[in-house]
Amino acid sequence: MDYDKLLEKVRCVDASRGMKEGLQMICDILESSVEHYDWVGFYIAEKEELVLGPYSGAPTDHTSITFGKGVCGQVALSKEEMVVQDVSSEDNYLSCSIHVRSEAVIPLLKEGELIAELDIDSHSKFAFTSDDMEFLRAVRDHASTFF
Ligand code: SME
């Protein structure tokens, strides 16, 4: 995967589109371009809850997640990215689908406060390499300009 090229495509989605449409386009680009990204979405922080925003992939029951619950909720508290390379080994995990094997969650912060999270699910174990994480951090940085 040529992440440099893909990042150029993501950066072409500019903030003039508005948050909802812009984030949706970013989800669609990632989910359709990277084979091992099977669900790509944003959760928006509202008080102590993460509310599901734009996403690409199968619908999820987890439309609202309390801080502390699951991988996303842990990231909301720590404000640090989290990669779970094998979800069966994570006790504090909310399953979206039986097919998901690994997950990466990257926080979006503004002035140190959590504003949103970028969440990627994969149907493969050990899907996220250091190249993936570098790419996803750059996607997160661009997505932050929509807030
Ligand atoms: N697996 C996540 C829940 C969100 S879904 O992956 C879309 C978690 O444990 O927080």
Residues whose N, C-alpha, C, O or C-beta is under 5 A from the ligand:
A	BS01	SME	T60 H62 K69 G70 V71 C72 G73 N92 Y93 L94 S95 C96 D121
